[in-house]
Amino acid sequence: MIRRFGDTPQKGRRYQMRPGAYALLPRDGKLLITCQYDPHPDLQLPGGGIDPGESPIPALHREVYEETGWKIHDPRKLGAFRRFAYMPEYDLWAEKLCHIYVARPLRRIGPPAEQGHEALWIDPAKAASKLGNAGDRYFAAQLAVRLRLGRRQS
């Protein structure tokens, strides 16, 4: 059973399945996230849709680069969640199946390739309250606890 976050699907509304891959990217006690400015500022885990015929890992690498300008290494799947949302950029009601990974930001290649995005470094605990959707916040909170416990054991 895949956990659902956010709004309950509306009866009678058709939702298109939209699988996606998203990353938690910790480095030096911070988390790399993206701010998407259109249609309004929204803090998000970097990632996005898996194109038809594309596998989740290549999609993750592509989307993280497009939204942050960073290359990543060693993605490991943490889990998945579903959410039902309207996607204004596509004029689409979607059932988003979000595959969540943790990976290591390797190096910055340049600015985000996708317009309207800005890469930001934020404290993981702050991300757990500031990210724009409940599923992202849930996984960021889990990571923040793991990082905090790891620092205590060092």
Helices and strands as residue ranges (DSSP letters): E 3-4, E 16-24, E 26-27, E 30-36, E 42-44, E 47-49, H 56-68, E 70-87, E 92-108, E 117-122, H 124-130, H 134-153
